[in-house]
Each structure stands twice: as structure tokens, then as C-alpha cells.
Amino acid sequence: MSNVSNAVDLEQGVTPVSSRTLVAFSTMIGTTIEWYDFFIFGTASALIFSKVYFPSFDPAVGTLLALTTFAVGLFARPLGAILFGHFGDRIGRKKMLVAGLLLMGIPTALIGVLPTYDQIGILAPIALLVIRVCQGIALGGEWGGAVLMAVEHAPLKRGGLFGSLPQMGCPAALILASAAFSLVGLLSAEQFEAWGWRLPFIASSVLVVVGFFIRRKVNESPSFKKLGASGGIVQIPLARVFSKHFGAVLLGTAAKLGEITLFWLFAVFVLSYATSKLQLSRATILNATTVGAIIQFVLMPICGMLSDKFGKRMVFNIGTAFLVVSAIPMFLLIDTGRVELVWLAIVFALGILYPIMYAPEASLFANLFPVEVRYTGLSLCANIGGAVGGGIAPIVATALLGHYGSATSVGVYLAAISTISLLSVLAMKPRYNASAE
């Protein structure tokens, strides 16, 4: 009987419950893998890359170069958004999910065996840079497809919840990345620097194989199927987005700035600052990050459900407003150098503030664009915002710290960026319903 029911559902363009479950699981595990690969690079940039790939520079300059290499991946994300968005709007969301997973996973595993500067000279940081570009393109393209598969399979009035499920991959990956580096951190300093840091990168290959086979079983988005059947596929989605929906791209991009700046400041800059300047142990900060990620993982679907009940814009703006008023106090806590206060700031930022904004974001941005250009439009908002906000955040924070000598200046920077996001979402007018029914 269930098979007959599922067949009827598919004919009517409605996603069966069993298929929705698979979609939810596959998008979450896929984004977990993608973000894990991205996070371990960011963690390694803060902890080790300045030593093994930029050793001939002053330590401070080496750290800045390592963070710049990290930022390149975020700046490559808009290219991934354009490339994957084009084909995702033309040939389907599913194919792009599989392609993105492989483009992220294979280069990440290669970092695990990449020779150091001492072994091959300048070719080492160049290779690292090329790999980072591949990661950025993959993540820039994959995220849009993952959240669209979830949102476009969602039942009516459940877009916020379903859109929050792939977002859970972010904290799950942060937990895995922090745990991986905490484990290799148990090695001696010499062992960690010589080979221990490579293990989290090599381990990612196992996750990629699992994710690849799961994603191959997922059905294409019902919204895209209907679009193809009606002959509504656009030949050049990017041109349509900029000619018809440019305002939505601008507002979505600006809205993204606050949460992405918050995230990368606490995931990368605070880790580097606390271990190098405040002399706190690496394990202490990674443990705080892990606790914050666990809370974030639990709150993500709850915030998604709240956005279905009270509205995506309202929930997003509540989080952004809290970020505006708490940005400076959080960095004042960090500047104390006291372990318990640094912990409080990290856990509050990543565990409480971030999911309030990140959970409804997928559905909020998806509802800004019609189905024929939704992959491209959604991806541009997230990835241009990610490049402008997240890509420069650790670099700007490092420069501010060097100039003012205090992390409080970084809090002022975060508050200013978050205010832009708050105003942008207030001006936003979502016009479309991306859910399947």
C-alpha cells in the first residue's frame, strides 16, 4: 500500500515521507562532510600552516599569510555559486550535490599528503592555495544545492525546519573538526608538527565515500522536476538573476554579513588570538568551540521550527539584533584572558546567537527567488556575503588587533557589520514559496 501511495505522491509532485527522510539525512551528512573539510583547513591555518608552509616569514606575518590562504577559499565561493548555480538551475540540483562533494573531498585528502615548504619550497604554499580554491568553489556550489533539496522537498509551512536540517551539518562538522584536532593535540608538539596535523585531512576521505553513496540515492527536487516538465528552464540563470532580481541579491548578501562574520571570527580568529596572544591552551579553546557547536546542533532545528511559526525574517532579525548589542561585550570578555569568560563568549556566540540566524537563512533566501533561478540567486547571496564577511573577517581582526592591541576593536567591527545585516533583512520582501506543496 505504501508503494502505491508513494507512486501517487510522485505523480502529483509531492515528496513521499520516506523520500523526505532520505533527503534530510543526505543533505545534513553531505554538508557535514563539506564543512568538516573547510573547518579543518581553517583550524590548521590558525595552528600549523604558518610553520609548515610559510616558515621563512616572521611568525605574525606567517599567520597572516596562512589566514589569507584560508580567506582565498571563501573568495572562491562566489565562483562556485555561479558555476554550480548555472547547472543546478539547468540540469538539476542532485547532480551538483554529488559533484560538489567530490570536488571538496578529493583535494582535502590531498592536503594530508602535501609536502611542506622545507621539502619542495615555494611549490608547497602554491599547491595549498590551489587546493583552497577548489574547496571554495565546491562549498560555494554545494551549499545552495543542499539547502534547496531540503526546502523544495519540504511540506507546506515546514520550509524553515527542513531548511535548517542541512544547516545542522555546520555544527556537526565543527564538532568533528574540533574533536579531530583535540585528539591529535594529545600528541607531543614535535609529533603534531611533523605528521599529526595531517590525520584529520586523511580521515576525511572515509566521510566522502560514505556521503557519495548516500547522495546518489536521493531523488531530484520536485520543484525542479515540475520546472523541467513545464519547459520553464532558463538558458542563462545568472543573466536573469541580475536583470530581474538584483535587489534581492543585494539584500540577501548584506543580510549574510553579520552571521558569517560572527562565525569565522570565533571559529578561526579567536582560536589564533587566544592561543598565541592570551597564552591559553589549544585544547581549552577547541573544547569551548566543541561545546558551542553541540548546543548549536541542538538549537538549529528548534530555531528552524520557530521560524515556521513566527516568520523567517523575524527569527533572523532577533538573532541579528542580539548580535549587534552583544558584539563588543563578547570581545571584552575575551580580552580578560580568563578561561571561564573566554569560554562564555565562545559558547554564547557559536551556541546561542549563530543558530538563531543560520537556521532560518536557507528558507528565507530561497523565498527571495523563483524556482527557475533559485539555485543561482540563493547561492550568490550566501557566497558573496560569505566572501565579503567571512573571507576578510580574520584578516581585518588580525590587523585591528595589531593596530589597537585589543580585541575590543574587533567587537566594534562586528557590531557595525551586524547593523548592516539588520537593516537589510528589515528591507527584505520574500515573494516566493520554495516548499514542495
C-alpha positions in Angstrom: 0.0 0.0 0.0 2.8 2.4 0.8 4.4 1.8 -2.6 1.1 2.7 -4.3 0.8 5.8 -2.1 4.3 6.9 -2.9 3.7 6.5 -6.6 0.6 8.7 -6.5 2.6 11.3 -4.5 5.3 11.3 -7.1 2.8 11.8 -9.9 1.3 14.7 -8.1 4.8 16.3 -7.4 4.5 15.6 -3.7 7.6 14.2 -2.0 6.8 10.9 0.0 7.7 10.9 3.7 10.3 8.2 3.2 12.0 10.3 0.5 11.9 13.4 2.6 13.7 11.5 5.4 16.4 10.4 3.0 16.8 13.9 1.6 17.0 15.4 5.1 19.7 12.8 6.1 21.7 13.1 2.9 21.8 16.9 2.9 22.8 17.0 6.5 25.6 14.4 6.2 26.7 16.0 2.9 27.0 19.5 4.4 28.7 17.9 7.4 31.4 16.5 5.2 31.8 19.7 3.2 32.1 21.9 6.3 34.4 19.4 8.0 36.8 19.7 5.2 36.5 23.5 5.3 36.9 23.7 9.1 40.0 21.5 9.4 41.7 23.8 6.9 40.7 26.9 9.0 41.9 25.2 12.2 45.1 24.2 10.6 45.6 27.7 9.2 45.4 29.1 12.8 47.6 26.4 14.4 50.2 24.9 12.0 50.2 26.2 8.4 52.3 29.2 9.2 55.1 26.8 10.4 55.0 24.2 7.7 54.1 26.2 4.6 55.3 29.8 5.5 58.3 29.1 7.7 60.6 31.8 6.3 58.4 34.6 7.4 58.1 36.4 10.7 55.6 34.4 12.9 53.0 37.1 12.8 53.4 37.5 9.0 53.3 33.8 8.6 50.0 33.6 10.5 48.5 36.4 8.4 49.6 34.6 5.2 48.1 31.3 6.4 44.8 33.1 7.2 44.9 34.8 3.8 45.2 31.4 2.2 42.2 30.4 4.3 40.3 33.5 3.0 41.0 32.6 -0.6 38.7 29.7 -0.2 35.9 32.0 0.9 36.6 34.4 -2.0 36.3 31.4 -4.4 32.9 30.6 -3.2 31.1 33.1 -5.4 32.7 31.4 -8.4 31.3 28.1 -7.2 27.9 29.8 -6.7 27.9 31.0 -10.4 29.2 27.7 -11.8 27.1 25.3 -9.8 24.1 27.7 -9.8 24.1 27.7 -13.6 24.0 24.0 -13.9 21.8 23.5 -10.9 19.1 25.6 -12.4 19.6 24.0 -15.8 20.2 20.2 -15.2 19.1 19.7 -11.6 20.1 20.1 -8.0 21.1 16.4 -7.4 24.0 16.2 -9.9 25.6 19.3 -8.5 25.4 17.8 -4.9 27.5 14.8 -6.0 29.9 16.9 -8.0 30.5 19.4 -5.1 31.1 16.6 -2.7 33.9 15.1 -4.8 35.4 18.5 -5.6 35.7 19.2 -1.9 36.7 15.8 -0.7 39.5 14.8 -3.0 41.6 18.0 -2.7 41.1 17.9 1.1 42.5 14.4 1.3 45.5 15.5 -0.8 46.4 18.1 1.9 47.1 15.1 4.2 50.0 14.1 1.9 51.0 17.5 0.6 54.8 18.1 1.0 55.9 21.0 3.2 57.8 24.2 2.4 61.1 22.5 3.6 60.5 19.6 1.2 59.5 21.3 -2.1 59.9 25.0 -1.4 57.5 27.6 -2.9 55.5 24.9 -4.7 54.1 23.8 -1.3 52.2 27.1 -0.5 51.2 27.4 -4.2 49.7 23.9 -4.1 47.9 24.7 -0.8 46.4 27.8 -2.4 45.1 25.8 -5.5 43.6 23.2 -3.2 41.9 26.0 -1.2 40.4 27.5 -4.3 38.9 24.1 -5.2 37.4 23.8 -1.7 35.9 27.3 -2.0 34.4 26.5 -5.4 33.0 23.3 -4.1 31.5 24.7 -0.9 30.1 27.8 -2.8 28.3 25.5 -5.2 27.3 22.7 -2.8 25.5 24.7 -0.1 22.9 26.1 -2.4 22.0 22.7 -3.8 21.9 21.1 -0.4 19.5 23.6 1.2 17.3 23.7 -1.9 16.9 20.0 -2.0 15.8 20.2 1.6 13.5 23.2 1.2 12.0 22.2 -2.1 11.1 18.7 -0.7 9.6 20.3 2.5 5.8 20.2 3.2 3.9 23.4 3.3 4.8 25.6 6.3 7.8 23.5 7.1 10.4 25.2 4.9 12.2 26.7 7.9 12.6 23.3 9.7 13.7 21.5 6.5 16.0 24.3 5.6 17.6 24.1 9.0 18.5 20.4 8.6 21.4 20.8 6.2 22.5 23.8 8.3 23.0 21.2 11.1 25.9 20.0 9.1 27.8 23.1 10.1 27.9 22.4 13.9 28.3 18.7 13.3 31.4 19.4 11.2 32.7 21.8 13.7 32.3 19.2 16.4 34.1 16.6 14.3 36.9 19.1 13.3 37.4 20.2 16.9 37.4 16.6 18.1 39.9 15.6 15.4 42.3 18.3 16.3 41.8 17.7 20.0 42.8 14.1 19.5 45.9 14.8 17.5 46.6 17.6 20.0 47.3 14.8 22.5 50.5 14.1 20.6 53.7 15.8 21.5 54.4 19.2 19.9 57.0 17.6 17.7 54.7 14.7 16.6 51.8 17.1 15.9 54.0 19.4 13.8 55.7 16.6 11.9 52.7 14.4 11.0 49.8 14.6 13.5 48.1 17.6 11.9 47.7 15.6 8.6 45.5 12.9 10.1 42.2 14.9 10.2 42.7 15.6 6.4 43.3 12.0 5.5 40.3 10.8 7.6 38.0 13.0 5.5 38.4 10.6 2.6 36.3 8.0 4.5 33.5 10.5 5.1 33.5 11.5 1.4 33.0 7.9 0.2 30.0 7.5 2.6 28.5 10.8 1.6 28.9 10.0 -2.1 26.9 6.8 -2.0 24.1 8.3 0.2 23.6 11.3 -2.1 23.4 9.2 -5.2 20.1 7.6 -3.8 18.3 11.0 -3.3 15.5 11.9 -5.7 15.7 15.2 -7.7 13.8 18.2 -6.2 10.1 18.1 -7.1 10.1 21.8 -7.9 12.9 21.3 -10.5 11.0 18.3 -12.0 7.9 20.5 -12.4 10.0 23.3 -13.9 11.6 20.9 -16.5 8.2 19.4 -17.4 6.7 22.8 -18.0 9.6 24.0 -20.2 10.5 26.8 -17.8 14.2 26.2 -17.6 16.2 29.5 -18.1 19.2 29.3 -20.5 21.4 31.8 -18.6 20.2 31.9 -15.0 22.9 34.4 -13.9 21.7 37.0 -16.5 18.1 36.5 -15.3 19.1 37.0 -11.7 20.9 40.3 -12.3 18.3 41.6 -14.7 15.2 40.7 -12.6 16.3 40.0 -9.1 19.4 42.2 -8.5 17.8 43.9 -5.4 17.1 40.5 -3.8 20.8 39.6 -4.3 22.0 42.8 -2.7 19.7 42.4 0.3 20.5 38.7 0.8 24.2 39.4 0.5 24.1 42.2 3.1 21.9 40.1 5.4 24.5 37.3 5.3 27.4 39.6 6.5 26.6 39.6 10.3 26.3 35.9 10.9 29.2 34.8 8.7 31.5 37.4 10.2 30.5 36.2 13.7 31.1 32.6 12.8 34.6 33.0 11.2 35.8 35.4 13.9 35.0 32.8 16.6 36.0 29.7 14.6 39.3 31.0 13.3 40.5 34.4 14.7 39.6 33.7 18.4 41.4 30.4 18.2 44.5 32.0 16.9 44.3 35.0 19.3 43.6 33.0 22.4 46.4 30.5 21.8 49.1 33.0 20.6 48.3 36.2 22.5 46.4 35.2 25.5 48.5 32.0 26.0 45.5 29.8 26.6 45.9 26.2 25.6 44.8 24.9 22.3 42.7 22.2 23.9 40.9 24.8 26.1 39.7 26.8 23.1 38.9 23.8 21.0 36.8 22.3 23.8 34.9 25.6 24.2 34.3 25.6 20.4 33.0 22.0 20.6 30.6 22.8 23.4 29.3 25.7 21.4 28.8 23.5 18.4 26.9 20.9 20.4 24.5 23.5 21.6 24.2 24.9 18.1 23.4 21.5 16.7 20.5 21.0 19.2 19.2 24.5 18.7 19.3 24.6 14.9 16.1 22.6 14.1 14.4 24.3 17.1 15.1 27.7 15.5 14.0 26.3 12.2 10.7 25.3 13.7 10.3 28.7 15.4 10.9 30.4 12.0 8.0 28.4 10.5 5.8 29.6 13.4 6.8 33.3 13.7 8.4 34.0 10.4 11.9 33.6 8.9 12.6 37.3 8.9 11.6 37.8 12.5 13.7 35.0 13.9 16.7 36.0 11.8 16.4 39.6 12.9 16.1 38.7 16.6 19.4 36.9 16.3 21.0 39.8 14.4 19.7 42.4 16.9 21.2 40.4 19.8 24.5 40.2 17.9 24.6 44.0 17.4 24.3 44.7 21.1 26.5 41.8 22.3 29.4 42.0 19.9 31.5 44.4 21.9 30.8 42.7 25.3 31.8 39.3 23.9 35.2 40.6 22.9 35.6 42.4 26.2 35.1 39.0 27.9 37.8 37.5 25.6 40.2 40.3 26.3 40.2 39.4 30.0 42.1 36.3 29.2 40.2 34.4 31.9 39.4 30.9 30.8 35.8 30.9 32.1 35.0 34.2 30.4 36.6 33.3 27.1 34.5 30.1 27.3 31.4 32.1 27.9 32.0 34.3 24.9 32.7 31.4 22.6 29.8 29.2 23.7 27.3 32.1 23.6 28.5 33.2 20.1 28.5 29.8 18.4 25.9 28.0 20.5 23.2 30.6 21.0 23.5 33.5 18.6 24.6 31.8 15.5 21.7 29.2 15.1 19.1 31.9 15.6 20.3 33.5 12.4 21.7 30.5 10.5 18.7 28.1 10.9 16.1 30.3 9.0 18.5 31.6 6.5 18.2 28.9 3.9 14.4 29.2 3.6 14.5 33.0 3.9 16.9 33.3 1.0 15.2 30.6 -1.1 11.9 32.5 -0.8 13.5 35.6 -2.5 13.8 33.9 -5.9 11.5 31.9 -8.3 12.4 28.3 -8.9 14.0 28.8 -12.3 16.8 30.9 -10.9 16.6 29.9 -7.2 19.9 27.9 -7.1 21.9 30.8 -8.6 20.2 33.6 -6.6 20.4 31.8 -3.3 24.0 30.8 -3.8 25.1 34.3 -4.8 23.6 35.8 -1.6 25.2 33.3 0.6 28.6 33.2 -1.1 29.2 36.8 -1.9 28.2 37.6 1.6 30.5 34.8 2.8 33.4 36.1 0.9 33.0 39.7 1.9 32.1 39.0 5.5 33.8 35.7 6.4 36.7 35.9 4.0 38.1 39.2 5.3 37.0 38.8 8.9 40.1 37.0 10.4 42.4 39.3 8.3 40.6 42.5 9.4 40.5 41.3 13.0 44.3 40.5 13.0 45.0 43.9 11.5 42.8 45.7 14.1 44.5 43.7 16.9 47.9 44.7 15.6 46.9 48.4 15.4 44.9 48.8 18.6 46.4 46.0 20.7 42.9 45.0 22.0 40.3 42.6 20.7 37.6 45.1 21.7 38.2 46.8 18.4 37.1 43.6 16.7 33.9 43.7 18.6 33.2 47.2 17.2 33.9 45.9 13.7 31.4 43.0 14.3 28.7 45.3 15.7 29.0 47.6 12.6 28.7 44.7 10.2 25.8 43.2 12.0 23.9 46.5 11.9 24.1 46.4 8.1 22.6 42.9 8.2 19.8 44.0 10.5 18.8 46.9 8.2 19.0 44.6 5.1 16.6 42.0 6.5 14.1 44.7 7.6 14.1 45.9 4.0 13.7 42.3 2.6 10.4 41.2 1.0 10.3 37.4 0.3 7.9 36.9 -2.6 8.0 33.1 -3.3 7.2 29.9 -1.5 10.0 27.4 -2.1 8.3 24.4 -0.3 7.2 21.4 -2.3 3.5 21.6 -1.5 
